[in-house]
Amino acid sequence: MRLSSEDLFGRRRQMWASCPDWVQTMIPKNIRETIKAKIQLEHGVWEDHREGFTDDWAAVAAEVQSQISSRAPTRATLRIQS
């Protein structure tokens, strides 16, 4: 027995209606995050996750300073050739 698209859609709606709210929230969130991750990986497009205002220069300076200080210091290596 093959179901029509309308029958399948009706069954899915009934199943979704009986699904707890927390699961209904979790499923689309997971789908969105999966799609974002694939786009970021394939196209090198990254979403800016920082919050704040771009005209808050003290905050911008603090963020830059934090990024600079978190980098490992590089050391020059002296090579002696014989």
Secondary structure, 3 states (H helix, E strand, C coil): CCCCHHHHHHHHHHHHHHCCHHHHHHHHHHHHHHHHHHHHHHHCCCCCCCCCCCCCHHHHHHHHHHHHHHCCCCCCCCCCCC
